[in-house]
Amino acid sequence: MTPDLIQALTALTVQIQAWFLGGALVFVRIGPMFSLLPIYGERSVPARVKIIAALATTLVVTPAVVGDIPVPGEGPIGWFLFLAPESMIGVMLGMALRLIFMVLMIGGTMAAQATSLSQAFGGAGAEPQPAISHVLVMAGLCMAAMAGMPERLVQYIVLSYDLFSPGQWPLPSAVAEWGIAQVSRAFALGFSLAAPFVIGAGLYNLALGAINRAMPQLMVAFVGAPALTLGGMLLFLVAAPIMLSVWLPAFLEVLSDPTTQSVMP
């Protein structure tokens, strides 16, 4: 072989090694995130599928961010100081998306409790939850997939490298504030989704109480409970599309901007 060919092959080998190293460093952030992501991180999804999806996403993300990733320090300590914060950032990013999906579970559970449907089909699925929650979560997963979640997820990961510098620990105080804000937002949105059921059930129970005071001999429990359940099912039939239409913009907002405040020093 000619010296020029040997030099070109040597440069190509160095470039390939750099790409493999960059891909491995990107996978350190993507791997923990995929264990918590909706759709990909569900218990029903086999571990091999999760790994393949994480590797495929790594191949797509690496060319866009490999130039911004610094080389870890020498020795085990240097690698640990780089890999540990990257893994933590991946967990935070995955938890942010998992929380927005838990909104559907929270809202469905509140609605089921209010309408006496909390025990109906409660053991169906990998995660025991009321039937209303199960329907909302499955519908949310379908809507997220139809909204282009794979493409938006790649944008989400690339954006994370601007929000969270590679290899740097986020500020603990800022992370705590960010986590509290995310959880508070999830519960507030979940209660908003279940508000029609809670308000309707409260008014209905007040009406039953008034009827019971006026007619003590009437067994209102035997009349009111079936009517409450039927009314809850009919209300869910009407309100489910509205609940999902309110939830989807919040989910897309988290994908476009996972945090509204900086958590980096």
N, C-alpha and C positions, 0 to 999 in steps of 0.2 A: 504493500500500500504506500501511496505517496505521502510525504509529510503533511501536505495540505489536508488530505483525507483523514489522517490520524488526528490532526488538530481539530478538524470539524467534529469528528466522533467524540473526542474528549470534551469539547464544549457542549455537545449535545448531552453527554452523560452527566455533566455537572448541572445542566439545566433540568434534566429529568429528576435528578436527586433533589434539587431545590423545589421542584413542583411536588414531589412526593412528601417532602418535609412540610411544605406549606399546607398540603392537603391534610396531613396528619394533625397539624396544629388547628386547622379549621374544624376537623372532626371532633376535637376535644370539646368544643363549644356545642356542636350540633348533636353529638351523641346523647348527652344528658337531657337536652331539650326534647329530643324525639321520644324519650321515655315518658314524658308528661304531656306531649301534644295531644289535642283531640284528633280523632280519626286514626292517626298513626299510633298513638300511645294507648289505645284501648286494650283491655285485657283479652278481648277476643281475637286480636291481631297477633299472629305468631311472631316469636322473637326474630326469626330469620327474615320475615317481611320487614320488620322495623329496621333491622341492620341494613338490608338492601336499600330501603328508602332513604336512610340516613347517608349511606355511601353515595347514592345517586345525587342527593341534594348537595353533598360535599363537592362532587365533581362540577356541579353547576356554580356553586358559590365561590370556590377557590380562585378562579381567574379574576374575579372582581375585587377580592380583598387581599390576595396574597402579597401585594406590594406594601400593604399597611401593617403587616404582622412583623414585629421585630424578632430577631433570632434570640432564643432563650439563652440564659447564661450558661457557662460551662459547669459541668458536674451535676450530680443529682440535686443539689440544693437549688441551682439555677433553674433546672427543669421543673422542680416542684413549685417554685415561686411563680412560674409561668402557667403551669397546668392547673394548679389549684384555683386561682381566680377565674380562669376560663371555664372550668367546670361549674363553678358557682354561678357565673353569668348565664350559662346554658340552662341551669335549673331555674333561674329567675325568669328567663324568657319563656320557658315552657310553662311555668306556673302562671304567668300573666294570661296566656291563652287558655289554660285549664280553668282558671277562675271565671273567665267570661262564659265558659260553657257550664260551669256550676251554677250560673245564674238561672239557667233553665231548670236545673234540679231543685234549686231553692224555691223558685216560683211555683213549680209543679207540686212540690211537697206542701207549701202553704195552701195552695188551692185545694189539694186533696184533703188536707186536715180540715179545712173550712167546710167542705161539702161531704164529709163522711165517706170519702173514697180512698182513704190512706191505706187501707188493708187490701183493697181489691187488686189482685195480681201483683202483690208487693214483692214476690220472690222471682219474678220474671227477669231474665237477663243476668249478665255477669255481676252487676252491682245491684243489690236489692233496693228498689225504689218504687214509689207508687206508680200506678199505671199512667197518670197524667204526666209525671216527670219523664217516664220512659218514652212516651210519645213525643214530648217536646224535645228531648235530647236527640232522638233518632231523626226528627224533622230538622233540628238544628245542624246535625252532622251532614245531612243531605244538602241543606241550603248552603253550608260552608263549602262543600265540594263543588256545588254548581256555581258558586260565586268566584271560582278560580283560586281556591286555597293553595294549591301547589305553587302557582306563579307568585301569588301574594306572599307566601311563606318565604320564598327566595328573597323577595324585596325586604321582608321583615328581618331576615338574618343579615343581609348586607347593610341595612340601616343600623343594626345593632352595633356594628363595628365603628360607626360614628358616635353612637351614644355611650358605648362602653369600650374604652381603649383596651386593646389586646394585652393581656398579661398584667393588668393593673387591678388592684383590689378596689371595689367600690367603697364609698364612704359608708360605714356602718349606720350612722345616724340617718343619712339620706335613704339608705335601703330600708330601714325600719319605717320611716315616714312613707316611702313609696308603697311598701307592703300593706301598711294600715289603710292607705288611700285606696288601694286596689280591692282589699277585702270589704271596706265600707261601701265602695261603689257597687260591688257584686251584690251585697245584701240589699242595698237601696234599690237597685234595678230589679232584683228578684221580687222584692215586695211590691214594686210598681206593677210588675207583670201579674201578680196574684191579687192586686187590689180589687178588681171587680168581684172576684169570688169571696174575698174577705168581707167587703162591704155588703154584698148581697146576702151572704150567710148571716151577718150580724143583724141586718134589718129583718130578715126572715125569722130569726130566733126571737127578736124583740116582739114581732107580731104574734108568734106562738105564745110568748109569755103573757101578752095582753089577753089573748084568747083563753089561756089557762086561768087567768084571774077572773075572767068573766064567766067561764063555764068550768068550774073545778071538777065536775063529774066527767068531763070529756078527756079521754086519754090522748092528749095531743102528741105524745111521743110516738105512738103507733101511726098517727096520721102524718106528722110533720117530718119524721126521718126519711121515709121513702120519697116524699115530695121534694125534700132538700137534695137527696141524691139525684133524682131525675132532673131537677132544675140545674144542678151542677153539671151534669152531663150535657144538657142542652146549651148551657152557657159556655162550656168548653168548646162545643162544636162551633159556636159563633166567634168566640174570643181567640181561639188558637191561632188563626191567621194573623190577627192583629198583634198578638203577643210576639209572634216570630218576626213580624215586620218592624216591631220596636227593637227587638234584640239584635237583628242582623246589622244595622248601622253601628251599634256599639261594638260588635265583634270586628267589623271592618275598620273601625277607628283604632282599636287596639293593634290591629295588624299594621296600620299605617304609622302609628306613633305609640310604641309600647309604654312610654313614660313621658310625662309632661314636665318632669324636673330632672336636673342632672344629678347623677349619683356618683360622679367621678370627682376626684380632688381637683 
